[in-house]
């Protein structure tokens, strides 16, 4: 089986401070567990002070897709919306 690599964007529930963004980044590292492999995590400026967090993950093809990881990421405090932006297979 191969792996699915995905870019997932987390949008906060409003304009957050740098400390609140850092808390989200720290929480991502805690909740993403095997068999999911955490790749790059980047903070992106969206507009008017609003920042999103782009998370790249690799998931084994046999693990049921991306739904479980999207659900886990959506439960992070201060995260309002989680969207799969891009998906590819490696």
PyMOL Python script that loads the backbone (N, CA, C, O; Angstrom):
from pymol import cmd

cmd.read_pdbstr("""\
ATOM      1  N   UNK A   1       0.837  -1.186   0.000  1.00  0.00           N
ATOM      2  CA  UNK A   1       0.000   0.000   0.000  1.00  0.00           C
ATOM      3  C   UNK A   1       0.882   1.250   0.000  1.00  0.00           C
ATOM      4  O   UNK A   1       1.998   1.255   0.519  1.00  0.00           O
ATOM      5  N   UNK A   2       0.343   2.290  -0.595  1.00  0.00           N
ATOM      6  CA  UNK A   2       1.046   3.561  -0.633  1.00  0.00           C
ATOM      7  C   UNK A   2       0.627   4.462   0.504  1.00  0.00           C
ATOM      8  O   UNK A   2      -0.006   4.033   1.468  1.00  0.00           O
ATOM      9  N   UNK A   3       0.990   5.704   0.369  1.00  0.00           N
ATOM     10  CA  UNK A   3       0.605   6.705   1.352  1.00  0.00           C
ATOM     11  C   UNK A   3      -0.118   7.843   0.648  1.00  0.00           C
ATOM     12  O   UNK A   3       0.136   8.157  -0.515  1.00  0.00           O
ATOM     13  N   UNK A   4      -1.014   8.436   1.391  1.00  0.00           N
ATOM     14  CA  UNK A   4      -1.718   9.629   0.928  1.00  0.00           C
ATOM     15  C   UNK A   4      -1.103  10.807   1.664  1.00  0.00           C
ATOM     16  O   UNK A   4      -0.981  10.791   2.889  1.00  0.00           O
ATOM     17  N   UNK A   5      -0.718  11.828   0.910  1.00  0.00           N
ATOM     18  CA  UNK A   5      -0.184  13.044   1.515  1.00  0.00           C
ATOM     19  C   UNK A   5      -1.220  14.141   1.312  1.00  0.00           C
ATOM     20  O   UNK A   5      -1.787  14.279   0.229  1.00  0.00           O
ATOM     21  N   UNK A   6      -1.461  14.916   2.361  1.00  0.00           N
ATOM     22  CA  UNK A   6      -2.514  15.922   2.299  1.00  0.00           C
ATOM     23  C   UNK A   6      -2.063  17.232   2.930  1.00  0.00           C
ATOM     24  O   UNK A   6      -1.311  17.257   3.904  1.00  0.00           O
ATOM     25  N   UNK A   7      -2.548  18.310   2.344  1.00  0.00           N
ATOM     26  CA  UNK A   7      -2.386  19.637   2.920  1.00  0.00           C
ATOM     27  C   UNK A   7      -3.726  20.010   3.536  1.00  0.00           C
ATOM     28  O   UNK A   7      -4.744  20.075   2.848  1.00  0.00           O
ATOM     29  N   UNK A   8      -3.711  20.251   4.834  1.00  0.00           N
ATOM     30  CA  UNK A   8      -4.933  20.564   5.577  1.00  0.00           C
ATOM     31  C   UNK A   8      -4.789  21.958   6.161  1.00  0.00           C
ATOM     32  O   UNK A   8      -3.782  22.264   6.800  1.00  0.00           O
ATOM     33  N   UNK A   9      -5.791  22.807   5.947  1.00  0.00           N
ATOM     34  CA  UNK A   9      -5.762  24.175   6.470  1.00  0.00           C
ATOM     35  C   UNK A   9      -6.691  24.296   7.670  1.00  0.00           C
ATOM     36  O   UNK A   9      -7.871  23.954   7.598  1.00  0.00           O
ATOM     37  N   UNK A  10      -6.138  24.786   8.769  1.00  0.00           N
ATOM     38  CA  UNK A  10      -6.907  25.055   9.973  1.00  0.00           C
ATOM     39  C   UNK A  10      -7.145  26.554  10.048  1.00  0.00           C
ATOM     40  O   UNK A  10      -6.204  27.344   9.970  1.00  0.00           O
ATOM     41  N   UNK A  11      -8.385  26.937  10.196  1.00  0.00           N
ATOM     42  CA  UNK A  11      -8.729  28.353  10.345  1.00  0.00           C
ATOM     43  C   UNK A  11      -9.217  28.595  11.766  1.00  0.00           C
ATOM     44  O   UNK A  11     -10.083  27.874  12.260  1.00  0.00           O
ATOM     45  N   UNK A  12      -8.664  29.605  12.421  1.00  0.00           N
ATOM     46  CA  UNK A  12      -9.076  29.914  13.793  1.00  0.00           C
ATOM     47  C   UNK A  12     -10.441  30.589  13.821  1.00  0.00           C
ATOM     48  O   UNK A  12     -10.985  30.992  12.793  1.00  0.00           O
ATOM     49  N   UNK A  13     -10.972  30.697  15.032  1.00  0.00           N
ATOM     50  CA  UNK A  13     -12.290  31.296  15.206  1.00  0.00           C
ATOM     51  C   UNK A  13     -12.252  32.823  15.233  1.00  0.00           C
ATOM     52  O   UNK A  13     -13.264  33.453  15.540  1.00  0.00           O
ATOM     53  N   UNK A  14     -11.126  33.420  14.923  1.00  0.00           N
ATOM     54  CA  UNK A  14     -10.990  34.876  14.860  1.00  0.00           C
ATOM     55  C   UNK A  14      -9.517  35.237  14.771  1.00  0.00           C
ATOM     56  O   UNK A  14      -8.669  34.373  14.549  1.00  0.00           O
ATOM     57  N   UNK A  15      -9.221  36.511  14.943  1.00  0.00           N
ATOM     58  CA  UNK A  15      -7.830  36.965  14.933  1.00  0.00           C
ATOM     59  C   UNK A  15      -7.211  36.580  16.273  1.00  0.00           C
ATOM     60  O   UNK A  15      -7.707  36.961  17.333  1.00  0.00           O
ATOM     61  N   UNK A  16      -6.122  35.820  16.208  1.00  0.00           N
ATOM     62  CA  UNK A  16      -5.484  35.314  17.419  1.00  0.00           C
ATOM     63  C   UNK A  16      -4.138  35.979  17.634  1.00  0.00           C
ATOM     64  O   UNK A  16      -3.501  36.455  16.695  1.00  0.00           O
ATOM     65  N   UNK A  17      -3.719  36.000  18.895  1.00  0.00           N
ATOM     66  CA  UNK A  17      -2.389  36.508  19.226  1.00  0.00           C
ATOM     67  C   UNK A  17      -1.349  35.468  18.829  1.00  0.00           C
ATOM     68  O   UNK A  17      -1.686  34.323  18.529  1.00  0.00           O
ATOM     69  N   UNK A  18      -0.088  35.876  18.830  1.00  0.00           N
ATOM     70  CA  UNK A  18       0.990  34.941  18.506  1.00  0.00           C
ATOM     71  C   UNK A  18       1.043  33.788  19.504  1.00  0.00           C
ATOM     72  O   UNK A  18       1.341  32.654  19.130  1.00  0.00           O
ATOM     73  N   UNK A  19       0.751  34.077  20.779  1.00  0.00           N
ATOM     74  CA  UNK A  19       0.744  33.023  21.795  1.00  0.00           C
ATOM     75  C   UNK A  19      -0.372  32.018  21.539  1.00  0.00           C
ATOM     76  O   UNK A  19      -0.173  30.817  21.722  1.00  0.00           O
ATOM     77  N   UNK A  20      -1.540  32.491  21.117  1.00  0.00           N
ATOM     78  CA  UNK A  20      -2.650  31.587  20.818  1.00  0.00           C
ATOM     79  C   UNK A  20      -2.344  30.726  19.588  1.00  0.00           C
ATOM     80  O   UNK A  20      -2.686  29.544  19.554  1.00  0.00           O
ATOM     81  N   UNK A  21      -1.704  31.318  18.589  1.00  0.00           N
ATOM     82  CA  UNK A  21      -1.286  30.550  17.410  1.00  0.00           C
ATOM     83  C   UNK A  21      -0.266  29.493  17.824  1.00  0.00           C
ATOM     84  O   UNK A  21      -0.339  28.352  17.370  1.00  0.00           O
ATOM     85  N   UNK A  22       0.676  29.862  18.677  1.00  0.00           N
ATOM     86  CA  UNK A  22       1.689  28.909  19.142  1.00  0.00           C
ATOM     87  C   UNK A  22       1.043  27.764  19.908  1.00  0.00           C
ATOM     88  O   UNK A  22       1.491  26.623  19.801  1.00  0.00           O
ATOM     89  N   UNK A  23       0.002  28.046  20.674  1.00  0.00           N
ATOM     90  CA  UNK A  23      -0.720  27.001  21.396  1.00  0.00           C
ATOM     91  C   UNK A  23      -1.342  26.007  20.413  1.00  0.00           C
ATOM     92  O   UNK A  23      -1.313  24.799  20.648  1.00  0.00           O
ATOM     93  N   UNK A  24      -1.902  26.513  19.319  1.00  0.00           N
ATOM     94  CA  UNK A  24      -2.473  25.633  18.292  1.00  0.00           C
ATOM     95  C   UNK A  24      -1.369  24.782  17.672  1.00  0.00           C
ATOM     96  O   UNK A  24      -1.554  23.581  17.474  1.00  0.00           O
ATOM     97  N   UNK A  25      -0.222  25.389  17.363  1.00  0.00           N
ATOM     98  CA  UNK A  25       0.898  24.649  16.783  1.00  0.00           C
ATOM     99  C   UNK A  25       1.378  23.540  17.722  1.00  0.00           C
ATOM    100  O   UNK A  25       1.662  22.426  17.282  1.00  0.00           O
ATOM    101  N   UNK A  26       1.465  23.849  19.004  1.00  0.00           N
ATOM    102  CA  UNK A  26       1.884  22.851  19.991  1.00  0.00           C
ATOM    103  C   UNK A  26       0.871  21.719  20.087  1.00  0.00           C
ATOM    104  O   UNK A  26       1.250  20.552  20.193  1.00  0.00           O
ATOM    105  N   UNK A  27      -0.405  22.052  20.053  1.00  0.00           N
ATOM    106  CA  UNK A  27      -1.467  21.052  20.150  1.00  0.00           C
ATOM    107  C   UNK A  27      -1.474  20.130  18.928  1.00  0.00           C
ATOM    108  O   UNK A  27      -1.748  18.937  19.057  1.00  0.00           O
ATOM    109  N   UNK A  28      -1.177  20.667  17.756  1.00  0.00           N
ATOM    110  CA  UNK A  28      -1.105  19.842  16.539  1.00  0.00           C
ATOM    111  C   UNK A  28      -0.071  18.741  16.732  1.00  0.00           C
ATOM    112  O   UNK A  28      -0.318  17.587  16.382  1.00  0.00           O
ATOM    113  N   UNK A  29       1.091  19.095  17.289  1.00  0.00           N
ATOM    114  CA  UNK A  29       2.160  18.111  17.492  1.00  0.00           C
ATOM    115  C   UNK A  29       1.758  17.037  18.493  1.00  0.00           C
ATOM    116  O   UNK A  29       2.274  15.921  18.441  1.00  0.00           O
ATOM    117  N   UNK A  30       0.847  17.358  19.403  1.00  0.00           N
ATOM    118  CA  UNK A  30       0.394  16.397  20.409  1.00  0.00           C
ATOM    119  C   UNK A  30      -0.665  15.455  19.846  1.00  0.00           C
ATOM    120  O   UNK A  30      -0.623  14.254  20.112  1.00  0.00           O
ATOM    121  N   UNK A  31      -1.616  15.980  19.071  1.00  0.00           N
ATOM    122  CA  UNK A  31      -2.760  15.159  18.637  1.00  0.00           C
ATOM    123  C   UNK A  31      -2.488  14.302  17.412  1.00  0.00           C
ATOM    124  O   UNK A  31      -3.178  13.304  17.204  1.00  0.00           O
ATOM    125  N   UNK A  32      -1.508  14.660  16.598  1.00  0.00           N
ATOM    126  CA  UNK A  32      -1.193  13.857  15.414  1.00  0.00           C
ATOM    127  C   UNK A  32      -0.292  12.706  15.848  1.00  0.00           C
ATOM    128  O   UNK A  32       0.859  12.908  16.232  1.00  0.00           O
ATOM    129  N   UNK A  33      -0.846  11.487  15.776  1.00  0.00           N
ATOM    130  CA  UNK A  33      -0.137  10.300  16.259  1.00  0.00           C
ATOM    131  C   UNK A  33      -0.065   9.252  15.163  1.00  0.00           C
ATOM    132  O   UNK A  33      -0.742   9.355  14.140  1.00  0.00           O
ATOM    133  N   UNK A  34       0.766   8.238  15.391  1.00  0.00           N
ATOM    134  CA  UNK A  34       0.884   7.122  14.462  1.00  0.00           C
ATOM    135  C   UNK A  34      -0.494   6.567  14.158  1.00  0.00           C
ATOM    136  O   UNK A  34      -1.330   6.537  15.060  1.00  0.00           O
ATOM    137  N   UNK A  35      -0.771   6.141  12.986  1.00  0.00           N
ATOM    138  CA  UNK A  35       0.094   5.937  11.847  1.00  0.00           C
ATOM    139  C   UNK A  35       0.256   7.182  10.983  1.00  0.00           C
ATOM    140  O   UNK A  35       0.895   7.122   9.932  1.00  0.00           O
ATOM    141  N   UNK A  36      -0.315   8.314  11.409  1.00  0.00           N
ATOM    142  CA  UNK A  36      -0.205   9.560  10.646  1.00  0.00           C
ATOM    143  C   UNK A  36       1.173  10.157  10.903  1.00  0.00           C
ATOM    144  O   UNK A  36       1.635  10.200  12.043  1.00  0.00           O
ATOM    145  N   UNK A  37       1.823  10.614   9.843  1.00  0.00           N
ATOM    146  CA  UNK A  37       3.128  11.257   9.949  1.00  0.00           C
ATOM    147  C   UNK A  37       2.940  12.750   9.707  1.00  0.00           C
ATOM    148  O   UNK A  37       2.419  13.166   8.673  1.00  0.00           O
ATOM    149  N   UNK A  38       3.372  13.538  10.672  1.00  0.00           N
ATOM    150  CA  UNK A  38       3.261  14.990  10.570  1.00  0.00           C
ATOM    151  C   UNK A  38       4.421  15.520   9.744  1.00  0.00           C
ATOM    152  O   UNK A  38       5.582  15.209  10.007  1.00  0.00           O
ATOM    153  N   UNK A  39       4.092  16.320   8.745  1.00  0.00           N
ATOM    154  CA  UNK A  39       5.109  16.953   7.907  1.00  0.00           C
ATOM    155  C   UNK A  39       5.282  18.403   8.299  1.00  0.00           C
ATOM    156  O   UNK A  39       5.474  18.721   9.472  1.00  0.00           O
ATOM    157  N   UNK A  40       5.216  19.269   7.327  1.00  0.00           N
ATOM    158  CA  UNK A  40       5.407  20.695   7.541  1.00  0.00           C
ATOM    159  C   UNK A  40       4.170  21.322   8.190  1.00  0.00           C
ATOM    160  O   UNK A  40       3.037  20.967   7.867  1.00  0.00           O
ATOM    161  N   UNK A  41       4.407  22.251   9.101  1.00  0.00           N
ATOM    162  CA  UNK A  41       3.348  23.040   9.728  1.00  0.00           C
ATOM    163  C   UNK A  41       3.737  24.503   9.556  1.00  0.00           C
ATOM    164  O   UNK A  41       4.780  24.942  10.042  1.00  0.00           O
ATOM    165  N   UNK A  42       2.877  25.260   8.852  1.00  0.00           N
ATOM    166  CA  UNK A  42       3.189  26.659   8.558  1.00  0.00           C
ATOM    167  C   UNK A  42       2.025  27.567   8.922  1.00  0.00           C
ATOM    168  O   UNK A  42       0.860  27.215   8.741  1.00  0.00           O
ATOM    169  N   UNK A  43       2.360  28.730   9.434  1.00  0.00           N
ATOM    170  CA  UNK A  43       1.357  29.759   9.691  1.00  0.00           C
ATOM    171  C   UNK A  43       1.300  30.647   8.454  1.00  0.00           C
ATOM    172  O   UNK A  43       2.327  31.135   7.981  1.00  0.00           O
ATOM    173  N   UNK A  44       0.095  30.852   7.935  1.00  0.00           N
ATOM    174  CA  UNK A  44      -0.098  31.644   6.715  1.00  0.00           C
ATOM    175  C   UNK A  44      -0.960  32.862   7.035  1.00  0.00           C
ATOM    176  O   UNK A  44      -1.991  32.747   7.698  1.00  0.00           O
ATOM    177  N   UNK A  45      -0.527  34.031   6.556  1.00  0.00           N
ATOM    178  CA  UNK A  45      -1.347  35.229   6.669  1.00  0.00           C
ATOM    179  C   UNK A  45      -2.482  35.120   5.658  1.00  0.00           C
ATOM    180  O   UNK A  45      -2.241  34.872   4.477  1.00  0.00           O
ATOM    181  N   UNK A  46      -3.714  35.302   6.117  1.00  0.00           N
ATOM    182  CA  UNK A  46      -4.867  35.204   5.236  1.00  0.00           C
ATOM    183  C   UNK A  46      -5.330  36.608   4.837  1.00  0.00           C
ATOM    184  O   UNK A  46      -5.261  36.973   3.663  1.00  0.00           O
ATOM    185  N   UNK A  47      -5.798  37.389   5.801  1.00  0.00           N
ATOM    186  CA  UNK A  47      -6.229  38.759   5.521  1.00  0.00           C
ATOM    187  C   UNK A  47      -6.541  39.482   6.823  1.00  0.00           C
ATOM    188  O   UNK A  47      -7.071  38.887   7.762  1.00  0.00           O
ATOM    189  N   UNK A  48      -6.211  40.764   6.876  1.00  0.00           N
ATOM    190  CA  UNK A  48      -6.590  41.642   7.981  1.00  0.00           C
ATOM    191  C   UNK A  48      -6.225  41.064   9.348  1.00  0.00           C
ATOM    192  O   UNK A  48      -7.023  41.144  10.282  1.00  0.00           O
ATOM    193  N   UNK A  49      -5.041  40.488   9.476  1.00  0.00           N
ATOM    194  CA  UNK A  49      -4.581  39.939  10.743  1.00  0.00           C
ATOM    195  C   UNK A  49      -4.994  38.502  10.990  1.00  0.00           C
ATOM    196  O   UNK A  49      -4.514  37.882  11.939  1.00  0.00           O
ATOM    197  N   UNK A  50      -5.864  37.960  10.166  1.00  0.00           N
ATOM    198  CA  UNK A  50      -6.300  36.576  10.308  1.00  0.00           C
ATOM    199  C   UNK A  50      -5.211  35.651   9.773  1.00  0.00           C
ATOM    200  O   UNK A  50      -4.689  35.858   8.678  1.00  0.00           O
ATOM    201  N   UNK A  51      -4.876  34.630  10.557  1.00  0.00           N
ATOM    202  CA  UNK A  51      -3.848  33.677  10.150  1.00  0.00           C
ATOM    203  C   UNK A  51      -4.430  32.271  10.139  1.00  0.00           C
ATOM    204  O   UNK A  51      -5.231  31.905  10.999  1.00  0.00           O
ATOM    205  N   UNK A  52      -4.016  31.504   9.162  1.00  0.00           N
ATOM    206  CA  UNK A  52      -4.388  30.094   9.094  1.00  0.00           C
ATOM    207  C   UNK A  52      -3.154  29.255   9.340  1.00  0.00           C
ATOM    208  O   UNK A  52      -2.030  29.755   9.291  1.00  0.00           O
ATOM    209  N   UNK A  53      -3.368  27.975   9.604  1.00  0.00           N
ATOM    210  CA  UNK A  53      -2.268  27.055   9.827  1.00  0.00           C
ATOM    211  C   UNK A  53      -2.380  25.947   8.789  1.00  0.00           C
ATOM    212  O   UNK A  53      -3.382  25.234   8.738  1.00  0.00           O
ATOM    213  N   UNK A  54      -1.348  25.805   7.963  1.00  0.00           N
ATOM    214  CA  UNK A  54      -1.299  24.737   6.963  1.00  0.00           C
ATOM    215  C   UNK A  54      -0.505  23.575   7.537  1.00  0.00           C
ATOM    216  O   UNK A  54       0.634  23.741   7.974  1.00  0.00           O
ATOM    217  N   UNK A  55      -1.116  22.398   7.531  1.00  0.00           N
ATOM    218  CA  UNK A  55      -0.508  21.200   8.082  1.00  0.00           C
ATOM    219  C   UNK A  55      -0.398  20.167   6.967  1.00  0.00           C
ATOM    220  O   UNK A  55      -1.385  19.870   6.294  1.00  0.00           O
ATOM    221  N   UNK A  56       0.788  19.625   6.772  1.00  0.00           N
ATOM    222  CA  UNK A  56       0.986  18.556   5.805  1.00  0.00           C
ATOM    223  C   UNK A  56       1.134  17.248   6.576  1.00  0.00           C
ATOM    224  O   UNK A  56       1.944  17.142   7.496  1.00  0.00           O
ATOM    225  N   UNK A  57       0.337  16.254   6.183  1.00  0.00           N
ATOM    226  CA  UNK A  57       0.382  14.945   6.830  1.00  0.00           C
ATOM    227  C   UNK A  57       0.483  13.851   5.775  1.00  0.00           C
ATOM    228  O   UNK A  57       0.059  14.025   4.633  1.00  0.00           O
ATOM    229  N   UNK A  58       1.049  12.725   6.180  1.00  0.00           N
ATOM    230  CA  UNK A  58       1.078  11.521   5.347  1.00  0.00           C
ATOM    231  C   UNK A  58       0.325  10.440   6.109  1.00  0.00           C
ATOM    232  O   UNK A  58       0.584  10.197   7.287  1.00  0.00           O
ATOM    233  N   UNK A  59      -0.615   9.793   5.417  1.00  0.00           N
ATOM    234  CA  UNK A  59      -1.455   8.775   6.026  1.00  0.00           C
ATOM    235  C   UNK A  59      -1.360   7.506   5.171  1.00  0.00           C
ATOM    236  O   UNK A  59      -1.475   7.579   3.948  1.00  0.00           O
ATOM    237  N   UNK A  60      -1.150   6.341   5.806  1.00  0.00           N
ATOM    238  CA  UNK A  60      -1.172   5.108   5.014  1.00  0.00           C
ATOM    239  C   UNK A  60      -2.509   4.961   4.294  1.00  0.00           C
ATOM    240  O   UNK A  60      -3.566   5.268   4.845  1.00  0.00           O
ATOM    241  N   UNK A  61      -2.441   4.489   3.063  1.00  0.00           N
ATOM    242  CA  UNK A  61      -3.626   4.377   2.220  1.00  0.00           C
ATOM    243  C   UNK A  61      -4.703   3.491   2.832  1.00  0.00           C
ATOM    244  O   UNK A  61      -5.884   3.662   2.532  1.00  0.00           O
ATOM    245  N   UNK A  62      -4.320   2.563   3.672  1.00  0.00           N
ATOM    246  CA  UNK A  62      -5.279   1.604   4.227  1.00  0.00           C
ATOM    247  C   UNK A  62      -5.917   2.068   5.530  1.00  0.00           C
ATOM    248  O   UNK A  62      -6.674   1.303   6.128  1.00  0.00           O
ATOM    249  N   UNK A  63      -5.654   3.257   5.985  1.00  0.00           N
ATOM    250  CA  UNK A  63      -6.107   3.702   7.301  1.00  0.00           C
ATOM    251  C   UNK A  63      -7.469   4.385   7.319  1.00  0.00           C
ATOM    252  O   UNK A  63      -7.840   4.964   8.340  1.00  0.00           O
ATOM    253  N   UNK A  64      -8.214   4.337   6.244  1.00  0.00           N
ATOM    254  CA  UNK A  64      -9.550   4.922   6.266  1.00  0.00           C
ATOM    255  C   UNK A  64      -9.611   6.352   5.790  1.00  0.00           C
ATOM    256  O   UNK A  64     -10.594   7.045   6.052  1.00  0.00           O
ATOM    257  N   UNK A  65      -8.597   6.810   5.105  1.00  0.00           N
ATOM    258  CA  UNK A  65      -8.637   8.144   4.530  1.00  0.00           C
ATOM    259  C   UNK A  65      -8.250   9.227   5.501  1.00  0.00           C
ATOM    260  O   UNK A  65      -7.585   8.984   6.508  1.00  0.00           O
ATOM    261  N   UNK A  66      -8.684  10.441   5.175  1.00  0.00           N
ATOM    262  CA  UNK A  66      -8.291  11.622   5.938  1.00  0.00           C
ATOM    263  C   UNK A  66      -9.316  12.040   6.986  1.00  0.00           C
ATOM    264  O   UNK A  66      -9.030  12.899   7.820  1.00  0.00           O
ATOM    265  N   UNK A  67     -10.497  11.448   6.954  1.00  0.00           N
ATOM    266  CA  UNK A  67     -11.552  11.862   7.889  1.00  0.00           C
ATOM    267  C   UNK A  67     -11.129  11.807   9.357  1.00  0.00           C
ATOM    268  O   UNK A  67     -11.412  12.753  10.092  1.00  0.00           O
ATOM    269  N   UNK A  68     -10.462  10.738   9.819  1.00  0.00           N
ATOM    270  CA  UNK A  68     -10.079  10.706  11.240  1.00  0.00           C
ATOM    271  C   UNK A  68      -9.139  11.842  11.636  1.00  0.00           C
ATOM    272  O   UNK A  68      -9.307  12.427  12.706  1.00  0.00           O
ATOM    273  N   UNK A  69      -8.157  12.166  10.802  1.00  0.00           N
ATOM    274  CA  UNK A  69      -7.223  13.228  11.160  1.00  0.00           C
ATOM    275  C   UNK A  69      -7.894  14.601  11.092  1.00  0.00           C
ATOM    276  O   UNK A  69      -7.589  15.474  11.905  1.00  0.00           O
ATOM    277  N   UNK A  70      -8.797  14.800  10.141  1.00  0.00           N
ATOM    278  CA  UNK A  70      -9.540  16.062  10.062  1.00  0.00           C
ATOM    279  C   UNK A  70     -10.392  16.238  11.310  1.00  0.00           C
ATOM    280  O   UNK A  70     -10.478  17.338  11.857  1.00  0.00           O
ATOM    281  N   UNK A  71     -11.019  15.163  11.761  1.00  0.00           N
ATOM    282  CA  UNK A  71     -11.858  15.236  12.970  1.00  0.00           C
ATOM    283  C   UNK A  71     -11.019  15.575  14.199  1.00  0.00           C
ATOM    284  O   UNK A  71     -11.429  16.385  15.030  1.00  0.00           O
ATOM    285  N   UNK A  72      -9.846  14.955  14.312  1.00  0.00           N
ATOM    286  CA  UNK A  72      -8.966  15.230  15.449  1.00  0.00           C
ATOM    287  C   UNK A  72      -8.504  16.683  15.439  1.00  0.00           C
ATOM    288  O   UNK A  72      -8.518  17.346  16.476  1.00  0.00           O
ATOM    289  N   UNK A  73      -8.097  17.178  14.280  1.00  0.00           N
ATOM    290  CA  UNK A  73      -7.625  18.565  14.190  1.00  0.00           C
ATOM    291  C   UNK A  73      -8.742  19.566  14.454  1.00  0.00           C
ATOM    292  O   UNK A  73      -8.486  20.646  14.987  1.00  0.00           O
ATOM    293  N   UNK A  74      -9.969  19.228  14.093  1.00  0.00           N
ATOM    294  CA  UNK A  74     -11.084  20.157  14.302  1.00  0.00           C
ATOM    295  C   UNK A  74     -11.449  20.307  15.776  1.00  0.00           C
ATOM    296  O   UNK A  74     -12.168  21.238  16.139  1.00  0.00           O
ATOM    297  N   UNK A  75     -10.970  19.415  16.621  1.00  0.00           N
ATOM    298  CA  UNK A  75     -11.270  19.490  18.059  1.00  0.00           C
ATOM    299  C   UNK A  75     -10.281  20.356  18.823  1.00  0.00           C
ATOM    300  O   UNK A  75     -10.439  20.554  20.028  1.00  0.00           O
ATOM    301  N   UNK A  76      -9.266  20.874  18.147  1.00  0.00           N
ATOM    302  CA  UNK A  76      -8.294  21.742  18.814  1.00  0.00           C
ATOM    303  C   UNK A  76      -8.973  23.049  19.199  1.00  0.00           C
ATOM    304  O   UNK A  76      -9.731  23.625  18.418  1.00  0.00           O
ATOM    305  N   UNK A  77      -8.692  23.505  20.410  1.00  0.00           N
ATOM    306  CA  UNK A  77      -9.276  24.738  20.927  1.00  0.00           C
ATOM    307  C   UNK A  77      -8.904  25.924  20.034  1.00  0.00           C
ATOM    308  O   UNK A  77      -7.761  26.045  19.594  1.00  0.00           O
ATOM    309  N   UNK A  78      -9.862  26.779  19.775  1.00  0.00           N
ATOM    310  CA  UNK A  78      -9.729  27.996  18.954  1.00  0.00           C
ATOM    311  C   UNK A  78      -9.730  27.726  17.456  1.00  0.00           C
ATOM    312  O   UNK A  78      -9.606  28.669  16.674  1.00  0.00           O
ATOM    313  N   UNK A  79      -9.865  26.460  17.020  1.00  0.00           N
ATOM    314  CA  UNK A  79      -9.941  26.137  15.600  1.00  0.00           C
ATOM    315  C   UNK A  79     -11.408  26.062  15.211  1.00  0.00           C
ATOM    316  O   UNK A  79     -12.180  25.301  15.793  1.00  0.00           O
ATOM    317  N   UNK A  80     -11.784  26.867  14.212  1.00  0.00           N
ATOM    318  CA  UNK A  80     -13.177  26.948  13.790  1.00  0.00           C
ATOM    319  C   UNK A  80     -13.467  26.059  12.584  1.00  0.00           C
ATOM    320  O   UNK A  80     -14.548  25.478  12.486  1.00  0.00           O
ATOM    321  N   UNK A  81     -12.502  25.949  11.661  1.00  0.00           N
ATOM    322  CA  UNK A  81     -12.751  25.248  10.415  1.00  0.00           C
ATOM    323  C   UNK A  81     -11.492  24.484  10.006  1.00  0.00           C
ATOM    324  O   UNK A  81     -10.378  24.998  10.112  1.00  0.00           O
ATOM    325  N   UNK A  82     -11.687  23.242   9.533  1.00  0.00           N
ATOM    326  CA  UNK A  82     -10.582  22.433   9.032  1.00  0.00           C
ATOM    327  C   UNK A  82     -10.960  21.977   7.632  1.00  0.00           C
ATOM    328  O   UNK A  82     -12.021  21.390   7.421  1.00  0.00           O
ATOM    329  N   UNK A  83     -10.069  22.258   6.668  1.00  0.00           N
ATOM    330  CA  UNK A  83     -10.370  21.952   5.267  1.00  0.00           C
ATOM    331  C   UNK A  83      -9.183  21.258   4.625  1.00  0.00           C
ATOM    332  O   UNK A  83      -8.041  21.692   4.774  1.00  0.00           O
ATOM    333  N   UNK A  84      -9.463  20.172   3.908  1.00  0.00           N
ATOM    334  CA  UNK A  84      -8.430  19.508   3.135  1.00  0.00           C
ATOM    335  C   UNK A  84      -8.267  20.311   1.838  1.00  0.00           C
ATOM    336  O   UNK A  84      -9.195  20.398   1.035  1.00  0.00           O
ATOM    337  N   UNK A  85      -7.092  20.891   1.646  1.00  0.00           N
ATOM    338  CA  UNK A  85      -6.823  21.770   0.524  1.00  0.00           C
ATOM    339  C   UNK A  85      -6.292  21.003  -0.676  1.00  0.00           C
ATOM    340  O   UNK A  85      -6.652  21.300  -1.816  1.00  0.00           O
ATOM    341  N   UNK A  86      -5.433  20.013  -0.423  1.00  0.00           N
ATOM    342  CA  UNK A  86      -4.824  19.272  -1.521  1.00  0.00           C
ATOM    343  C   UNK A  86      -4.519  17.854  -1.049  1.00  0.00           C
ATOM    344  O   UNK A  86      -4.167  17.635   0.110  1.00  0.00           O
ATOM    345  N   UNK A  87      -4.658  16.893  -1.966  1.00  0.00           N
ATOM    346  CA  UNK A  87      -4.386  15.497  -1.660  1.00  0.00           C
ATOM    347  C   UNK A  87      -3.591  14.884  -2.807  1.00  0.00           C
ATOM    348  O   UNK A  87      -3.862  15.147  -3.979  1.00  0.00           O
ATOM    349  N   UNK A  88      -2.616  14.073  -2.453  1.00  0.00           N
ATOM    350  CA  UNK A  88      -1.843  13.370  -3.467  1.00  0.00           C
ATOM    351  C   UNK A  88      -1.438  12.012  -2.935  1.00  0.00           C
ATOM    352  O   UNK A  88      -1.575  11.729  -1.745  1.00  0.00           O
ATOM    353  N   UNK A  89      -0.947  11.193  -3.812  1.00  0.00           N
ATOM    354  CA  UNK A  89      -0.539   9.837  -3.429  1.00  0.00           C
ATOM    355  C   UNK A  89       0.948   9.687  -3.701  1.00  0.00           C
ATOM    356  O   UNK A  89       1.449  10.104  -4.746  1.00  0.00           O
ATOM    357  N   UNK A  90       1.654   9.077  -2.731  1.00  0.00           N
ATOM    358  CA  UNK A  90       3.079   8.821  -2.921  1.00  0.00           C
ATOM    359  C   UNK A  90       3.359   7.350  -2.787  1.00  0.00           C
ATOM    360  O   UNK A  90       4.507   6.925  -2.914  1.00  0.00           O
TER     361      UNK A  90
END
""", "prot")
cmd.dss("prot")
cmd.show_as("cartoon", "prot")
cmd.util.cbc("prot")
cmd.orient("prot")
